[in-house]
Amino acid sequence: MRDPLNVVQDHLAAVHTGDPEAMAADYAVNAVLVRDVAYQGRDAIAGYFATVPERLGDGQVAFAEPRLEDGLVSVAWTLVGGPGDGASGTDRFEVTDGVIVRQTVTLVGGDF
């Protein structure tokens, strides 16, 4: 079974592909993604991820090195370029049995 850091690193690599199914592949079937609203279930999460490439435009997400702290994997990120240039935040992932069961996004400033 993959450890939590490997699971999140795989997810971050998938984000750079722009493929919503790849981005959602590391989530449990009943996972929750909490952002401005909560997305319940892998299908809803994949639906959210399908909106990301258009919203990023020609921008990219720059991720800091993931850190394991208090049982959660924490990743700071910043958008570089595109319409959301400079937007940033921190994602916290709860990983159980090799899959993401909960992701909570804390935005700094506005959303992209």
Secondary structure, DSSP 8 states (H G I E B T S, - for coil): ---HHHHHHHHHHHHTTT-HHHHHTTEEEEEEEESSSEEESHHHHHHHHTTHHHHHTT-EEEE---EEETTEEEEEEEEESSTTTT-EEEEEEEEETTEEEEEEEEEES---
